[in-house]
């Protein structure tokens, strides 16, 4: 018998589903594309449990009759192309005829549709790729497709789905793309019977504000440039909308969202003199050109394209963005985006980085203390606790450990590898690195990642043992978040509370920050929270647990920054606390904290050996 066999339609549909249907967001993408191709002006999306148990898309498009409804779920059945030449000038979002058959192969599907002007509609039911029945129903106009129990017949695939909140965020990301490029379309999105958003027909700038926050409306720069072969239009953000993560970059080609690294590089390169490493601007741009000049038949999901003259497109995009950034003056960020403690050199660090005065007991009893607000008392109490648990005092002049240092060694805290004598000065280089002499040469310490390691260890300890004390803000800070950011915040909120944050819901996708960890600088709480969310979103999957993700996010964003000027006293205290941590040599993300330059290496450099 022949070893080669023709696969059954049921099996080939399941194989195709592996390419097209990766998660609930894939289903929403395909169904919304069909609704848009059908000329819908109103589209409602309803999901439950992040789309894992139920997805539904309802539109008011042209609808289908009984025969078309049956054919729509056959593989390679489409109304959008007829000849090979049609592939060279595709203007619709879908055209392959694979999506509905692939979805129906791995779920329970019910499709109800009424052709425009018809007196009767029909309901079709397919289960796991097998046709069940089709029945007439009262005409309702448009099409409604429901998908239940995704991957019920492919349990191995179902195990790879993420949590409901994670899948929900993927769907939000998909819908945001459609809503951006089609501001004239009304979208309604409901999750677990709760309305996420209801978007009316509006202009693009208003649509962006409704999908994000009102802050965006004040920080968008209009882009519009036309050449003989192409046109680009949309908005880019000024530096107030720069985020520490990818995801807010939307590039469309002929109204189709695409991911093209080269074109993304063209846009980002226009910002090259304005952005720091790991910063990403907002943009929503639509490139219109002859369909013959771009090939969209590259990938089953149609997310990748190939340009005939990619170099011309690259230069055109880059020049359009540069012109927008040059001609409009509001590219400069508002001062409110920064705070002295967060970006610039403060006059002094928080109290937990100031060393204690020797022999000050008598001075404290003889001098009357000034009155201190309750919030400051809480901060000082936390500072004292921190110093008691994470502070080495230096060796005495005779080289012996002081009584306090000996107590910590007896408690199991490791003795520092390097001997920092109090008579050897420490220097700060470019307000970024701490340099000091040791017996074997000299060491260089990155002050930001050193503090990051200290805060990370403290945060992990607070999550596993006793929570940090919080310092109450005099006035709660109100922060408006996007749907995605709010969902991420809910996921990490219990762990933020363990390290001292107190955050309450203050309306739809709006929060009130009432307290922050003791010792954290005041005045920049909204930025810190947003940066923690960005950092968690960007690096969360690289850590083994949600606790370590949140701790790494907090420590990175709350640590002292490169550029903060330190006194020698503050440098010594920072170094002491660094070597009291479990791993003083690498930050939570694996970056080195210390560079050791030995005398032998120096001698080699100066050709002494």
N, C-alpha and C positions, 0 to 999 in steps of 0.2 A: 504494500500500500504506500501511496505517496506521503512523504513527511510534511509537505507543504499543503496547508488547508486555507480555504477562504473563511475569514472570520464572520460570525453572525452580525447582523445589524445591531443587536442588543449590545454585543461586546465592543464593536467599533464605536458606538455612541458613548459607552463608558470611557473608552480610551480618549475620545475627543473631549469628553467632559473634564478629563485631567488637565487639558491645555486651556480650556475656556473657563471652567468653573473651579476656582481655587478656594473661594470662601463666599459667604453671603454677599459681600460687596460686589463680587463678580456678577452675581445674578442681578442685583440692582442696576449695575452698569448696563448690562445687555438689555434689560427690559426698558429702562429709560431711553436708551438709544432708539429702540423700536418705536417708542411713543413719540419721540421727536421726529423721526422719519415719517411717522403717520400724520404729521401736521398738528399735533396736540398743542393747545395753548394753556391748558391746565393739567398738571400732573400731581397726583397724591401718592406718597410712599408710606406704607404702613409696615412696621416690623415688630417682632417680639423676640425677647431673649437675644438681642444682638443680631437677629436674622437667622439664628440657627434653627429655630422651630417654625418661624413664619415670616414670609416676605410677600408683599403685595404691591403692585404698581397699577394705578387706575388713571386712565387718561381720557380726554375728550376728542381723540383723533378720529380719523375717517372710518375706523372699525373694519370688520371683516364679515363676510357671509359664511355659510356653513362649509362650502367647499374649500375656501381659502383657509378657514380655521383648521380644517383637517390637514391641509398641505403644509401649513406653517410649521408643524412639528415634525415634518419629514426632513431628513438630513439633506443638505444642499438644495433645499427648496427656498427660493427667494424671488421677490418682485423687483429687486433693485438693479440687477444686471441680467443681460441676456446673451451677450457675445463676449469674446475675448477682448475686443476693442474697448468694451465698457470698463475693463479693469484699469485702463490708462487714464480715465477721466471720471473717477468716482467722486460724487458730491454728497452721498449719503453717509451716515455714520456706520451702518451695518451693510453688508453685501454678501457675506459668505454663505449664509443660510445654515450655519452650524449651531448657533447659540440656543435656540429653543429646544432643538433635539437633544443637545448636550445637557441642558438643565433637566429636561423631562426624564433623562436616563438615570438620574441620581436623586430624584425627589418625587413627591406627590404633587402634581400640577393640576390646577383647575383654571381654565381660560374661558372667560365670558366675553362675547363681542357682538356688536350689532353694526352692520354696514350702514353708512350714513344714508338716511332716507328710507331704510328698510322698515317693514312692519313687524318683523320678528327677529329676535336675537337667538344665539345658541350658546350652550355651555358644554365645554369639552373637558373630560377628565382622563388623565394619564398617570399611571403609577409605576415608577421604576422603569420607564421606557415602554410599558405595555399599555395599549389603548384599552380603556374601560368602557366609556360610553360618551355619546353626545346627545344633548336634549335641547329642544326649543325653550325659549323663555321670553318674557316680555321685553320689548326693545328698551335699551337703556342708553344707547349712544356710546361710542368709543369702545375701549377694551379694558378689561380688568383681568390680570393674571396673578394667581396666588400660588406660592410655592411653599410647601410644608415639609418638615422633617428632612432637611438636606443631608445627603449621604446616608440615609437610613439603610440602604442596601450595599453601602461600601463602608463598613465600620472602621476600617483602617484609616480611611481619609477623614472620617469624622473626628478621630482622636487628635488630629493635627490642628483642629480649630482652636482658637484662643478663647479667652473668657468673653462673656457677653459684652462687657464694657469695651474690651479691645476690638471685637468685631463691630460694635456700634461705631467706634471711632473710624474704622476703615470705611464704613458706609457714609459717615459724615464727610469724609475726604472725597469720596466719589461724587456725592451730591453737590458738594461745594463747587467742583469743577463744572458740572453741568449748569448750575445756577449762575456761575460767573460769566460763562460765554453766552448764556441765553437770558439776559436780564428782562427780556420782554415776556418770558414764560412765567406763569404762576406755579410755585412749588409749595406743597404742603408735606411736612415730614412728621410722622408720629411714631414714637417708640414706647412700647409697653403702655399704650393708651394715654400717653402724655405727649402733648404737642411740643416738638423740638423747635420748629420754625414754620412760619406761614409767610411766604414771600409773594408780594403782589408784583404786577408788571411795573418796572421802574427803569431808571437809567443805571448804567454800570456803576457809577460812583456810589449811588444810594444802595445798590445791591451789595457792594463790598462792605459798606458800613453795617448793613443788616446781617451779613454773614460773619462779621467780626465784631468790631465795636465802633462807636462814634468817633473814637480817636483817629481812626483811619481816614475819615473824611477830611481832617485838617492836615494830613501829612502825605497826600497823594499828589503825584506829578503827572500831568497828562502827556502822553506820548502819541504822536501822529506823524508819520513820515511816509511819503509816497515816491516811488521811482517808476520807471517804465514797466518793470517786470513784477513789482510786488508792492505791498502796502502793509504797514504795521500800525496798530492802534491799540490803546489801552492805557494802563496806569502803572507807574512804578512808585515805590515808597521812598521817602527821604530817610535820613539816618535815624529818625525816631521810630521807624518801623523795622529796623534791623533786629533780627532775632539770633539767638545762639543755636539754632537748629534749622535743618532743612524742612520743607513742607509747605511753605507759603509762597512757592514759586509756580506760577501757572503760565504755561506756554502752549498756545493753540495754533494749529495750522489749518486754515479753512474751517474754522469752528470745531476742530477735533483736538482734544487734549493729547499731547504727545510728550514723551520723555526722550530728549535728544541731548546728549552730553555736550556735543560741540556747540549747539545753539545756546545752551545754558551757560557755557563758558564765555560765549560772546557777550552775553548780558552781564555776567558777573565781572568780566574784565573791564567793562566801562566804569565799574565802581572801584577799580583796583587801588586807587590812591586814597579811597575814603574808608575802606573796610579793614578791620584787623583779621587775623587768622581765626577761622571758625565762626565768622559772622556772615549772615545771609540776609539779603534784602528781600523785601516783598515786591513781586511784580505780577501783573495780569496782562498779558499781551497776546494779541491775535494777529497772526501773519496770514495775509491773503495773497495767493499767487495762483497761476494757472494750474489746474489739477494735473495737467500733463507734465508739469515740472516737478512733481513730487509723487513718490510711490508709497501708498499706504498699505499695500498688500505684502507686508514684511513679516508680521507676527500675528498669531491667531487672535490676540487681544486687541490688535490694531493700535497699540500704544507707541509703536516705533514707526518711523518713516525714513525714507531715503530721498535726499534732494538731488536733482540732476546737477545743479551748480551750487554745491554747498559752500564754496568759498565766497561766492557773491552774496549768498544769504547771510553768512557770518559777518562780513564787513558791513552789510546794510543794517543788521540788527545792532552791532556795536556802535556804529555812528549815530543811530537814532537815539540810543540810550545816553550817549555822551552829550549829544545836543540838548537833551532834556535836562540833564544834570548841570550843564553849563549855563543855560539860559534862565533857569529859575533859581532864585536865591534861597528859597526855603529848604534847600537840601541840608543846610546846617541844622543839627539837632538842637532841641530846646534844652536849656540849662537844667530843667526839671528832670530830664532823663538821667542825670548824674547826681552824685552826692559827694561831698569832699571825702567822707570816710570810705567810699566805695571805689573811687577812681583816682583821687588826687592825694597828695601828701597831707595828712592831718597834723595838727600841732602836737598831738600825742595819741598813743594807742589807748584802747579801753583799759580799765584798771587791772584786768587780769594779767596784763603784760608789764606791770610795773613791779620791780622787786621791792621787798620790804626793807625798811631802814633798820640797820643794826642798832641794838641797844636802845630801842625807842619806847620801851615799856614805861620808863619814868616820864618821858616827854608826853606820852598819852595821858598819864594820870595828872600831870601838872597843867596841861593845856585843855581848856574847855572846847569841846567839839562843837562845830556849828550844826544847826538843825538841818537834817537831811530829809527830803521827801520820802514817802513810803516806797515809791518805785525805786529810788536810788538805794534805799536800805536793802531791798530784795536783791538788787544787782550786786551790792557789795557782799551780801551773805553768800551768793552763788560764787563770787570771785574767791572768797576765803575758802570755800569748799574745793574749788578747782585747784587753788594753790596747795592745799593740804594733800591733795591726791596726785598732783602732777608737778611737783617742783623739786628740783635738785638745788641745794645751795652749793656754792663752789668749795673747793678744798681750802683749808686754812693755809697760811703761808708756809707751814712746815710740811705741807703735802698730805696731811691727814684729812680724812672726811670729817666734816662738822657733825654735830650730834643729830641734826635733822636728816642729813644725807645718809648717815649710818642707819637710821631708823627705816628709811625707805629700802635700803639694800636688804635689811633683815626681813622686810615684808615681801621680798621676792622681786622688787623692781630692779631690773638689771643695771649694773653700773655702766656709765657711758664708756664707749670704746676709746673716745678721745679725751685727753686731759686738758680742760680749759682752765688755766690758772687765772686768778683775778688780776694779776699784775700784767697779763698779756692783753693788749688792746684788741678790740674787734672793730672792723671797718665795714662800712656799707658802700658798695660800688653801684653807681647809677641808680640808687634807691631801689635796687632790685636784688642784689646778692650780698650776703654776709661773708666776709673773709677774715680769717684769724689764723694765727700760728699755732702749730702743735709740735710735739717733740720730733716727729718724723718728717715734718715739712709744713704744709699749710692745707686748709680745707676751704671750700667755697660752698655755701648753702643758699639755695633758692628760698627766699623768705616766704613767698606765696605758698609753694607746695609744702614747706615745712609746717606752716600754720594749718594748711589743709589736712595734713596727716594728724595733727593734734585734735582738730575739731572732729575729724572722722572717727577717731578712736573714742572720743568723748560721746559722740552721738550713738555709736554702736552700743556703748556701755549703758547709755540712758534708755535705749530701746529694750535691752535685755534685762536691765535691773530697775533702778529707780529713775523715774522721769526727771528731767531737768526742771528747775524752777523757772517760771516765766516772769518777764517784766511787763507790767501792764502799760499800754500806751495811754497817754493823756487823752488823745482823740483817736477813735478807730479810723483806720485807713480803708476807704472804700475802693474796691478794685473791680472793674468790669472785665470779664473774660469771654473768650469765644467758646463755642460749644465743646470743641476738642479740649481746650485748656481746662475747662470746668470738669470735664469727665476725668482727665488726668489727675486733677487736684483731688477729686473724690477718692481716687484709687490710693493716693499717698497720704491723705489727710490723717488717718490714725497714727502714722509714724511721725508726721510733722508735729502732732500734738505731744508725742512722747518726748520730743527734744525741746519743747517749750512754746511752740506756736499755738495761739488760740484764734481760730478762724470760724466765723459763722456765715451762714447763707443770708444774703441781704437782697433778695429779689432774684429774678430769673437770670442765672449765669453771672450773678454779682455777689461778691463776698465782702465781709468786713473783717479786717485784721485787728484783733483786740489786744493781742500780746505777742511778744517775740521772745526767743531764747535770751536768758540773762547774759549780759555782756555783749550782745550783738549791737552794733551801732544803730542809732535811731535815724529816721528821716528818709530812708530809702526802701521801706518795707515792700511797696508794690513791685518795684523792680526786682528785689531779691526773690519774691515769690514767683514772678514770671520767669526769672532765670533758673530757679530750681525746677520749675515745670519743664522748661526747655532742655535743661541738662538731663533730667530724668527721661524725657522723650528720646533724646539723642543717644544716650549711653545706657539706658535701662536694660536693654537686652544683653549687654556685655557682662552684667553682674549675675551672681548666682542666686541672690535673694532680693526681695523687695526692700528689706531693711538696709542692705548694703547700697542699693540704688539710691534710696532717699538720703542716707548718710553721706554718700559721695556727692550727691547733688548739693546738699546743704553746705558741706565743708568747702566745696569748690567756690560757691558763690558768696559765702560769708567770711571767707579768709581775707586777711590783709592782701593788698594787691601789689603787683609790681609798680613801683612809683611812689609807694608810701614811705616817707622818711622816718627812720627809727633812731632813737637815741641809743647810746651804747648800752645803757641799762636795759632797755627794751630788747635789744638784740641778745644780750646774755640770757634774759629770762625766756625768750623764745627758744633759744638753743637748749637751755635746760629742759624745757618741757618737751621738746622734740625727742631728746634722748631718754625721756621717761616713757615714751610710747613703745608698743610692741615691735614696730618695724619702722625705725627712723630713717631708713635709707631709700624708701620708695613711697610715692603718694598713692592714694587709692586706685588711680588709673594706671599705675606702673611707671610713671615718670620718675627719674632719679631726683633725689633731694640734695645729695651731697656729692661733691667731686673732691677727691683727695689728690693733691699734687705733692708727691714726695720730694725730699731733698735729692734723692738719686735722679729723679726725672729732671729736676731743675739743673743739677750739675751736668746732665747730658745736654740739655738745651744750650747751656753756656760753654759747652765743650771743655768741661773740667775733667771729665772722665772719658 
